[in-house]
Structure formats: C-alpha cells, structure tokens
C-alpha cells in the first residue's frame, strides 16, 4: 500500500478486518517492524483520538514519532504558487513539504475542509500536495472529504459487535452549533457500502451528502422510520454539501437528537459516534451512557486501524516488498 486516503487503498476489506483483529490480540508482536523508521504526523487541525492513537500505534511498531502542529509549532505556510509573499506567511509549502519529508519515512496529514471553496475542499488539495511533493508514503488522519482511519475503526467495531452477517446500520444527522465537514459521514458511508451492510442515511432535507459517497445506501428523511429495526446507530452532524449552502448550518433542529425513545425503535441497537460529542445535542446522556453505547471501544479501535495502516505502509518500504524488488 503506497498511500492510504480511501477505502479503496485498503484492498480486500475482510482481509483488512482479519488483520486488525489479529493485531488487536497481540499488538506488540510486530514491535520490530518499524525499527529505525520515523513517522511524521502533521496537524493543520486539532486532535485528541487521532493524535494519541496513531502515535501509540507507531510506538507499538517500534517507530520513532515526530509530531508537528503547523498552527502552533511552525511558520505560517503559503500554498498558492505565483503569489508575492509579502504577507504573514514566510514559508511556502513547496519547500516545506520536501524538508519535512527529509526527516521521516512515512507522513500522516490532518487537514479539514475550509468551506471557502467546495472545489478546493473536494480536490483534497493539501493532502495531495503532500503525496505529490514528499516522495513518502502518505496517509490521511482526516482530510476535507474523508476520515478513513476513523471509518476503518468503525468497521472493526461493528464486526466485533454485530449479531447478524449483514446488520442494518443507520447513519443519522444530529444537530450541532457549528458547521462541521462532511468527512466523517462521507467516509463512514463509503466503508459501510464496501462492507456490504444494509446502510440507511437519515437527515433533514438540505443535508444530502455527495451522491458519490452515498452510493447504494437508502436515504430516509424520517428519522424514526430509519431507526426501525436498526442494529447500529451512528450519529454525526455535518454541514450542508449542496450549493448554495455548502459548509453552512441550515438547521439546528433538536428533534433530531438521538434519545431513548428513538433507540427503543431499533433492534436493541448499539450507539456509535466518532467523538468528541456534544451531549444533549447529538445524543442524550442516557443513551451515550447506556450499556448499548460502544463509543469507547470504538475510540480504542482507532489504535488498531492506525497500526494496520502503518504496517502496510511499512511493508511498502521493505526491501522485500514486490514494489522494491
């Protein structure tokens, strides 16, 4: 695996899950795999789970880890070519990326949508600049349109907890005070479709996701109807995708908050969320604290998904890799 940005990069999804479960049984069995290799984690946005879980996964593999918070620990970066740099950005990304690459073997990037231009966001400009200019394996620690490490962890979690071969999984929009990217719901839909689950996406009108990510999922505007018979409920807010409201909050309808009454409509469903979660907006206290809430095991699996990805990227660097023979 040369890079990891989408579900397509992981290859056979069931093989990836089997590998993840094997890693989880003994995550230190591969402690020499990353010896004398360095991971650089570059954060353009804040993080808790991604930062801790990915660093822990790298340490499990014996890697050295460098963490760079671009907004607090580096010069402001100019990204536009041809611009006269007479403002507050003293360094250009065209030099910064090759310099970063010279200090590491693998690079992880976290860069959210800016909501200034849908075209720029959905072209994954920042992520692709690192892929094009670094000469290193690059993986997404959440980008403008996808969060594949989270979605891989979500898949591992569902595989661990599912009671039927093909569970009904509901992705539900829920209210939030701020405009959030579509990255998590986009990616979740992409991975659930790839896994072959019965996927239902429910949201108010105006919050339709990019059809390329919705894929074969059923879209249901009646949240209660969507919850009927669900095995897993994944709550997440996202801002509007369609123009002219791209990146905007067009509703804070609290009737979409996931509560006990709605969960009672399900097949005793497990509740999931990527965290951090706005309690009593996204989900009520009683639901997230219930025995059916698996948000903590879900978060713990972030270490496992990151470790599998790093192992596969390290394989690409190995002299014995087919690509290096």
RODO-910000 format. One line per field, with one value per residue: residue in one letter; x, y, z of N, C-alpha, C in turn. Coordinates in steps of 0.02 Angstrom, whole numbers, plus 50000, padded with zeros to 5 digits. Layout:
residu <- A;...;
n.xx <- X;...;
n.yy <- Y;...;
n.zz <- Z;...;
ca.xx <- X;...;
ca.yy <- Y;...;
ca.zz <- Z;...;
c.xx <- X;...;
c.yy <- Y;...;
c.zz <- Z;...;
This chain:
residu <- X;X;X;X;X;X;X;X;X;X;X;X;X;X;X;X;X;X;X;X;X;X;X;X;X;X;X;X;X;X;X;X;X;X;X;X;X;X;X;X;X;X;X;X;X;X;X;X;X;X;X;X;X;X;X;X;X;X;X;X;X;X;X;X;X;X;X;X;X;X;X;X;X;X;X;X;X;X;X;X;X;X;X;X;X;X;X;X;X;X;X;X;X;X;X;X;X;X;X;X;X;X;X;X;X;X;X;X;X;X;X;X;X;X;X;X;X;X;X;X;X;X;X;X;X;X;X;X;X;X;X;X;X;X;X;X;X;X;X;X;X;X;X;X;X;X;X;X;X;X;X;X;X;X;X;X;X;X;X;X;X;X;X;X;X;X;X;X;X;X;X;X;X;X;X;X;X;X;X;X;X;X;X;X;X;X;X;X;X;X;X;X;X;X;X;X;X;X;X;X;X;X;X;X;X;X;X;X;X;X;X;X;X;X;X;X;X;X;X;X;X;X;X;X;X;X;X;X;X;X;X;X;X;X;X;X;X;X;X;X;X;X;X;X;X;X;X;X;X;X;X;X;X;X;X;X;X;X;X;X;X;X;X;X;X;X;X;X;X;X;X;X;X;X;X;X;X;X;X;X;X;X;X;X;X;X;X;X;X;X;X;X;X;X;X;X;X;X;X;X;X;X;X;X;X;X;X;X;X;X;X;X;X;X;X;X;X;X;X;X;X;X;X;X;X;
n.xx <- 50043;50041;49993;49868;49712;49579;49445;49470;49606;49638;49617;49563;49428;49384;49497;49575;49504;49520;49658;49667;49600;49688;49800;49748;49738;49871;49958;50090;50167;50232;50338;50464;50447;50443;50567;50699;50633;50542;50397;50310;50191;50079;49987;49860;49747;49655;49666;49628;49596;49646;49779;49834;49805;49865;49999;50024;50004;50111;50218;50198;50247;50379;50425;50502;50432;50377;50291;50204;50125;50057;49997;50040;50173;50256;50311;50192;50111;50120;50017;49984;50044;50150;50116;50154;50251;50226;50158;50094;50146;50286;50346;50344;50238;50288;50424;50422;50361;50451;50560;50508;50488;50617;50654;50591;50504;50373;50222;50089;49939;49832;49701;49572;49416;49398;49290;49289;49292;49207;49257;49397;49404;49350;49441;49544;49662;49772;49810;49843;49950;50051;50065;50110;50228;50312;50372;50357;50270;50104;49973;49801;49747;49627;49545;49483;49371;49360;49380;49471;49542;49460;49342;49384;49412;49280;49221;49291;49243;49104;49108;49152;49046;48928;48776;48717;48751;48737;48713;48591;48634;48625;48656;48642;48602;48628;48593;48703;48801;48894;48970;49013;49130;49096;49170;49178;49045;49042;49151;49116;48998;49053;49138;49046;48964;49058;49080;48965;48852;48680;48640;48572;48542;48498;48427;48385;48297;48400;48521;48586;48712;48861;48823;48916;48972;48864;48817;48753;48670;48516;48419;48334;48214;48137;48174;48134;48075;48186;48261;48195;48211;48350;48520;48637;48668;48734;48779;48801;48847;48840;48882;48794;48805;48764;48761;48675;48721;48837;48941;48872;48769;48609;48507;48464;48388;48324;48245;48303;48398;48475;48387;48320;48191;48194;48295;48230;48155;48235;48326;48372;48488;48663;48746;48842;48976;49097;49165;49241;49087;48939;48849;48676;48641;48688;48668;48577;48615;48576;48575;48707;48773;48724;48716;48720;48796;48940;49045;49170;49245;49247;49324;49443;49480;49536;49673;49704;49661;49748;49870;49867;49863;49987;50074;50053;50097;50230;50270;50278;50393;50487;50632;50599;50475;50365;50360;50483;50577;
n.yy <- 49940;50102;50230;50294;50344;50322;50199;50114;50099;50005;49879;49710;49705;49621;49545;49646;49673;49550;49553;49663;49616;49516;49592;49660;49559;49539;49666;49699;49610;49645;49727;49757;49794;49927;49974;50091;50173;50322;50409;50549;50657;50771;50907;51009;51041;51027;50888;50738;50593;50547;50592;50533;50395;50360;50391;50301;50180;50184;50179;50052;49979;50002;50122;50283;50441;50596;50742;50872;51022;51126;51251;51300;51267;51299;51395;51502;51440;51469;51425;51449;51453;51566;51681;51840;51843;51937;51948;51879;51752;51668;51554;51437;51305;51225;51215;51176;51049;50953;50971;50928;50794;50748;50715;50600;50440;50401;50492;50566;50657;50785;50880;50986;51024;51188;51264;51371;51354;51237;51162;51168;51104;50975;50928;50890;50963;50998;50872;50803;50879;50843;50708;50720;50796;50749;50623;50516;50380;50422;50453;50482;50572;50623;50713;50839;50779;50647;50526;50407;50325;50332;50275;50147;50099;50105;50006;49892;49889;49868;49742;49669;49677;49645;49550;49486;49430;49527;49670;49800;49962;50125;50287;50437;50608;50738;50877;51022;51157;51216;51232;51085;50978;50864;50751;50637;50575;50553;50464;50360;50312;50267;50162;50076;50040;49973;49865;49796;49806;49836;49992;50140;50310;50450;50611;50787;50874;50954;50923;50830;50716;50707;50618;50525;50470;50424;50318;50155;50165;50183;50328;50413;50524;50528;50511;50426;50321;50274;50222;50107;49941;49945;49891;49953;50120;50264;50417;50581;50748;50854;50986;51075;51008;51034;51163;51322;51319;51264;51205;51268;51294;51245;51205;51178;51085;51018;50908;50805;50751;50608;50502;50408;50363;50355;50261;50152;50109;50031;49878;49843;49921;49959;50105;50227;50343;50457;50541;50696;50722;50819;50823;50799;50872;50808;50679;50609;50606;50486;50392;50389;50346;50221;50038;49997;50085;50103;50188;50206;50081;50090;50206;50159;50067;50144;50146;50020;50019;50116;50054;49943;50008;50077;49967;49912;50015;50019;49895;49926;49998;49904;49810;49687;49702;49681;49795;49849;49766;
n.zz <- 50000;49947;49982;50095;50087;50054;50061;49957;49952;50048;50002;49998;50100;50202;50228;50282;50399;50466;50484;50568;50684;50721;50752;50860;50954;50987;50994;51006;50940;50829;50850;50800;50673;50630;50663;50669;50581;50544;50589;50536;50596;50542;50589;50540;50601;50757;50873;50964;50987;50862;50862;50981;50965;50843;50865;50969;50900;50810;50899;50951;50847;50851;50797;50774;50819;50759;50797;50724;50748;50645;50658;50779;50800;50693;50548;50468;50325;50152;50017;49886;49722;49634;49700;49772;49910;50025;50141;50294;50289;50292;50237;50103;50051;49953;49974;50108;50120;50053;50140;50265;50229;50218;50344;50384;50362;50336;50316;50404;50380;50436;50392;50380;50292;50226;50192;50107;49972;49883;49777;49799;49925;49897;49806;49881;49910;49999;50056;49938;49893;49982;49948;49817;49827;49927;49912;49995;50079;50114;50229;50270;50408;50434;50315;50200;50143;50186;50320;50341;50436;50548;50498;50465;50593;50642;50563;50608;50739;50721;50662;50770;50859;50795;50769;50668;50501;50402;50458;50496;50474;50531;50484;50557;50544;50663;50772;50789;50852;50768;50602;50528;50441;50302;50309;50400;50393;50252;50233;50320;50258;50137;50180;50243;50138;50060;50142;50129;50209;50263;50235;50296;50275;50363;50373;50387;50254;50136;50188;50111;50063;49960;49815;49769;49881;49952;49877;49866;49973;50067;50073;50196;50251;50363;50522;50627;50559;50492;50598;50633;50672;50669;50689;50722;50768;50707;50751;50690;50656;50512;50398;50267;50102;49970;49846;49858;49988;50037;50166;50267;50414;50413;50489;50660;50720;50860;50873;50809;50890;50960;51061;51203;51170;51031;51012;51061;50957;50882;50843;50975;50963;50947;51000;50914;50893;50830;50917;50973;51065;51067;51202;51232;51125;51004;51057;51194;51372;51434;51331;51278;51389;51410;51417;51286;51218;51125;51110;51172;51157;51018;50997;51052;50958;50862;50878;50831;50696;50646;50667;50582;50458;50461;50466;50340;50258;50297;50248;50115;50111;50137;50087;50036;49982;49843;49764;49779;49729;
ca.xx <- 50000;50084;49961;49803;49666;49510;49434;49498;49677;49647;49612;49510;49407;49381;49566;49596;49473;49553;49724;49656;49584;49749;49841;49718;49754;49940;49981;50162;50200;50265;50374;50525;50430;50458;50631;50739;50589;50513;50332;50296;50120;50071;49919;49835;49687;49659;49654;49639;49600;49690;49848;49856;49800;49913;50065;50029;50011;50179;50263;50189;50286;50449;50442;50511;50374;50382;50225;50208;50064;50075;49970;50073;50244;50290;50295;50132;50129;50086;50001;49972;50104;50148;50097;50208;50247;50239;50111;50114;50166;50355;50371;50299;50228;50328;50487;50411;50346;50512;50601;50477;50499;50687;50664;50546;50492;50301;50191;50017;49915;49764;49684;49499;49386;49398;49225;49297;49278;49192;49303;49461;49397;49339;49500;49592;49722;49828;49831;49875;50015;50099;50076;50147;50292;50353;50407;50349;50202;50063;49906;49756;49724;49565;49554;49423;49313;49359;49419;49474;49563;49401;49295;49412;49398;49208;49208;49316;49197;49041;49122;49159;48983;48869;48743;48696;48802;48727;48672;48564;48672;48593;48694;48593;48621;48603;48608;48767;48801;48943;48973;49062;49141;49061;49221;49161;48989;49062;49194;49077;48955;49096;49162;48990;48945;49109;49072;48904;48799;48620;48654;48520;48565;48440;48444;48334;48307;48451;48584;48606;48784;48883;48800;48972;48984;48801;48819;48693;48632;48448;48412;48268;48207;48100;48224;48104;48067;48253;48284;48157;48248;48422;48567;48687;48651;48794;48756;48853;48825;48880;48853;48764;48850;48740;48761;48723;48730;48894;48977;48831;48720;48543;48458;48487;48326;48339;48205;48345;48442;48463;48366;48299;48130;48212;48333;48182;48128;48285;48335;48419;48547;48722;48755;48911;48994;49170;49190;49203;49015;48902;48795;48609;48627;48694;48641;48562;48659;48557;48593;48780;48795;48689;48758;48723;48843;49007;49089;49237;49279;49255;49383;49502;49498;49575;49743;49710;49657;49810;49926;49863;49883;50060;50107;50050;50141;50299;50283;50296;50462;50531;50668;50567;50412;50367;50371;50553;50622;
ca.yy <- 50000;50161;50285;50275;50401;50299;50128;50077;50086;49951;49815;49665;49734;49568;49530;49701;49662;49493;49576;49707;49575;49482;49643;49676;49505;49547;49725;49707;49555;49673;49785;49771;49809;49997;49994;50138;50211;50380;50434;50620;50672;50843;50928;51075;51049;50997;50816;50701;50522;50533;50603;50483;50326;50349;50389;50238;50127;50187;50155;49979;49950;50020;50180;50350;50483;50669;50773;50943;51061;51179;51315;51323;51250;51308;51456;51500;51414;51491;51367;51471;51464;51628;51738;51879;51827;51997;51949;51849;51683;51672;51492;51408;51233;51191;51198;51146;50977;50913;50974;50881;50726;50729;50694;50545;50387;50400;50554;50570;50725;50801;50945;50988;51070;51259;51293;51431;51332;51165;51132;51158;51053;50908;50907;50869;50998;50992;50802;50784;50912;50801;50648;50737;50830;50721;50562;50470;50356;50472;50429;50534;50570;50658;50764;50879;50740;50579;50511;50334;50290;50326;50229;50080;50080;50093;49941;49841;49887;49835;49670;49638;49679;49627;49487;49456;49436;49590;49712;49864;50017;50190;50348;50490;50677;50764;50949;51045;51230;51240;51200;51032;50948;50802;50698;50576;50539;50529;50407;50306;50283;50233;50099;50032;50014;49925;49805;49761;49810;49874;50060;50192;50376;50491;50681;50834;50896;51005;50896;50774;50709;50696;50552;50479;50436;50390;50253;50113;50173;50211;50393;50418;50589;50517;50480;50371;50265;50247;50185;50046;49879;49956;49855;50003;50189;50306;50487;50629;50809;50880;51045;51064;50995;51061;51236;51374;51318;51222;51223;51309;51263;51267;51183;51153;51054;50974;50848;50753;50724;50537;50492;50340;50345;50335;50199;50099;50086;49990;49808;49848;49942;49989;50175;50243;50412;50461;50584;50718;50726;50870;50789;50829;50898;50749;50620;50622;50574;50417;50348;50379;50311;50157;49979;49988;50134;50073;50242;50198;50029;50118;50250;50117;50033;50190;50122;49960;50037;50152;50007;49904;50052;50088;49904;49904;50065;49996;49841;49957;50022;49847;49787;49626;49718;49674;49860;49869;49714;
ca.zz <- 50000;49940;50019;50124;50089;50044;50072;49901;49965;50096;49967;50021;50164;50252;50247;50325;50465;50497;50506;50626;50742;50740;50784;50924;51000;51009;50956;51013;50904;50770;50878;50762;50603;50614;50692;50629;50536;50578;50568;50547;50598;50530;50607;50524;50643;50823;50876;51026;50971;50805;50882;51030;50940;50789;50895;51005;50850;50785;50952;50953;50792;50860;50757;50802;50801;50763;50791;50707;50746;50599;50680;50840;50804;50629;50512;50427;50259;50092;49975;49818;49681;49595;49741;49803;49981;50065;50196;50358;50278;50269;50207;50053;50060;49902;50007;50174;50115;50044;50201;50312;50205;50227;50413;50402;50313;50324;50338;50414;50372;50459;50364;50370;50243;50247;50174;50065;49904;49879;49729;49832;49977;49869;49769;49933;49888;50046;50059;49876;49888;50018;49908;49756;49838;49981;49894;50051;50090;50150;50247;50294;50478;50418;50264;50188;50121;50214;50381;50334;50497;50590;50467;50472;50663;50646;50533;50655;50796;50701;50652;50836;50897;50755;50786;50605;50449;50367;50503;50472;50504;50517;50493;50567;50558;50727;50774;50815;50846;50719;50536;50527;50375;50285;50303;50437;50361;50186;50239;50350;50206;50090;50209;50256;50072;50040;50184;50108;50259;50245;50259;50289;50295;50378;50386;50362;50185;50131;50213;50068;50052;49891;49793;49759;49944;49972;49842;49865;50035;50065;50106;50228;50284;50425;50566;50665;50512;50479;50656;50641;50661;50661;50733;50743;50753;50707;50750;50670;50622;50456;50367;50201;50046;49906;49836;49878;50061;50055;50226;50311;50458;50391;50539;50725;50744;50916;50870;50780;50942;50973;51130;51221;51133;50963;51015;51075;50893;50848;50864;51030;50926;50978;50982;50895;50875;50823;50970;51032;51053;51104;51238;51233;51058;50962;51092;51265;51420;51449;51275;51273;51449;51414;51401;51213;51191;51114;51086;51199;51117;50951;51000;51065;50895;50820;50882;50790;50625;50629;50666;50520;50403;50465;50447;50267;50229;50310;50201;50051;50118;50147;50027;50011;49951;49770;49732;49788;49704;
c.xx <- 50044;50059;49896;49760;49593;49506;49464;49571;49688;49643;49554;49490;49403;49450;49593;49568;49507;49622;49717;49641;49645;49796;49814;49733;49825;49971;50056;50201;50241;50310;50439;50510;50449;50525;50673;50699;50555;50447;50329;50220;50112;49998;49906;49773;49696;49643;49664;49649;49650;49763;49873;49857;49852;49984;50075;50039;50082;50229;50257;50233;50360;50472;50461;50453;50391;50312;50235;50139;50081;50054;50004;50148;50282;50274;50228;50151;50087;50075;49991;50037;50095;50131;50159;50201;50267;50191;50138;50136;50236;50382;50319;50296;50270;50398;50475;50399;50409;50558;50573;50493;50570;50701;50624;50540;50419;50272;50115;49995;49844;49749;49611;49479;49386;49332;49231;49279;49265;49241;49371;49458;49393;49393;49555;49661;49782;49855;49869;49942;50069;50115;50122;50218;50338;50396;50404;50279;50164;49996;49866;49737;49661;49581;49488;49362;49308;49398;49426;49498;49504;49354;49319;49401;49324;49191;49232;49268;49132;49052;49128;49092;48923;48843;48715;48750;48798;48683;48645;48600;48640;48642;48645;48626;48592;48627;48674;48769;48847;48939;49029;49070;49099;49108;49201;49101;49005;49100;49158;49033;48996;49118;49104;48964;48994;49103;49009;48849;48736;48628;48596;48549;48503;48461;48387;48348;48356;48519;48606;48682;48798;48861;48856;48988;48922;48797;48753;48651;48562;48448;48341;48264;48168;48147;48195;48095;48135;48278;48251;48199;48323;48462;48621;48661;48714;48771;48815;48820;48869;48844;48828;48818;48829;48746;48689;48739;48790;48930;48937;48787;48652;48488;48495;48428;48341;48296;48244;48396;48425;48447;48341;48238;48147;48251;48288;48150;48174;48283;48387;48488;48603;48727;48828;48918;49069;49203;49238;49130;48984;48843;48732;48598;48630;48656;48629;48610;48641;48574;48668;48808;48764;48736;48766;48769;48912;49056;49161;49275;49292;49317;49446;49526;49534;49649;49753;49708;49722;49868;49926;49885;49958;50098;50108;50093;50215;50318;50305;50369;50512;50567;50636;50499;50417;50382;50445;50603;50649;
c.yy <- 50062;50220;50259;50337;50381;50224;50086;50058;50025;49882;49775;49684;49681;49546;49584;49694;49605;49513;49620;49667;49537;49531;49657;49622;49511;49605;49736;49651;49582;49731;49802;49795;49881;50021;50036;50174;50266;50400;50509;50630;50747;50862;51000;51092;51010;50923;50790;50628;50508;50539;50548;50413;50312;50347;50324;50180;50125;50161;50079;49944;49968;50081;50240;50393;50556;50697;50848;50974;51124;51248;51342;51313;51259;51376;51448;51483;51446;51430;51385;51482;51529;51690;51774;51872;51886;52004;51914;51777;51681;51609;51463;51333;51193;51175;51159;51071;50936;50915;50926;50809;50702;50703;50631;50494;50382;50464;50545;50642;50732;50873;50946;51031;51140;51293;51359;51415;51257;51130;51119;51103;50983;50885;50883;50898;50987;50921;50783;50819;50871;50738;50664;50761;50796;50662;50509;50440;50405;50440;50486;50521;50613;50715;50801;50836;50671;50577;50435;50296;50280;50273;50157;50055;50066;50024;49885;49833;49852;49761;49635;49631;49654;49558;49452;49469;49504;49636;49773;49919;50083;50246;50406;50557;50695;50836;50965;51120;51257;51203;51149;51003;50885;50742;50634;50540;50514;50464;50347;50272;50241;50165;50051;50001;49960;49860;49766;49761;49844;49943;50106;50257;50420;50561;50726;50852;50955;50981;50834;50775;50701;50625;50502;50440;50398;50321;50217;50120;50199;50277;50400;50484;50585;50478;50420;50310;50233;50203;50118;49985;49887;49915;49901;50071;50231;50378;50533;50690;50822;50941;51028;51054;51033;51137;51261;51374;51279;51250;51264;51266;51289;51244;51163;51118;51002;50911;50790;50725;50650;50527;50421;50318;50322;50269;50139;50072;50036;49918;49806;49869;49967;50061;50190;50317;50417;50500;50637;50729;50781;50836;50833;50877;50841;50690;50638;50583;50500;50369;50336;50344;50241;50099;49968;50039;50102;50126;50234;50141;50052;50162;50210;50083;50079;50170;50064;49977;50073;50103;49965;49946;50063;50025;49896;49956;50047;49939;49869;49981;49965;49828;49725;49639;49709;49739;49880;49816;49733;
c.zz <- 50000;49981;50047;50132;50083;50059;50016;49913;50008;50063;49992;50092;50219;50274;50294;50395;50501;50523;50568;50689;50767;50777;50854;50976;51027;50970;50961;50978;50845;50790;50843;50691;50583;50642;50644;50575;50577;50546;50585;50543;50594;50541;50587;50566;50708;50822;50947;51010;50916;50825;50929;51001;50887;50816;50933;50956;50823;50836;50960;50902;50797;50821;50801;50778;50811;50753;50778;50705;50706;50625;50742;50840;50740;50600;50477;50356;50204;50047;49901;49780;49642;49636;49766;49878;50024;50123;50257;50351;50250;50235;50159;50062;50009;49928;50072;50169;50102;50105;50253;50293;50217;50298;50432;50346;50291;50351;50346;50413;50398;50438;50345;50310;50270;50234;50136;49993;49905;49832;49760;49885;49947;49822;49816;49917;49934;50049;49996;49865;49925;49979;49849;49770;49888;49960;49948;50050;50134;50168;50278;50367;50485;50371;50254;50175;50153;50279;50383;50395;50544;50563;50471;50544;50674;50620;50580;50713;50779;50692;50720;50871;50858;50774;50725;50553;50416;50410;50467;50511;50483;50533;50499;50580;50627;50733;50809;50807;50791;50653;50536;50457;50364;50287;50337;50405;50291;50191;50269;50298;50157;50116;50222;50190;50050;50080;50167;50160;50228;50276;50244;50315;50305;50399;50364;50289;50185;50155;50173;50059;49977;49870;49783;49823;49968;49940;49843;49928;50022;50103;50131;50267;50350;50472;50603;50620;50498;50537;50664;50623;50654;50711;50760;50723;50761;50699;50731;50639;50561;50428;50297;50148;49984;49905;49836;49953;50084;50117;50276;50357;50437;50438;50603;50759;50797;50915;50838;50829;50955;51047;51141;51182;51063;50963;51029;51011;50858;50872;50920;51004;50971;50954;50969;50880;50875;50880;50942;51015;51096;51138;51239;51175;51008;50993;51165;51310;51429;51393;51274;51334;51457;51399;51325;51180;51185;51089;51112;51165;51046;50948;51011;51001;50846;50821;50834;50716;50603;50624;50603;50460;50403;50445;50372;50231;50240;50264;50133;50052;50124;50083;49996;49979;49876;49734;49733;49763;49635;
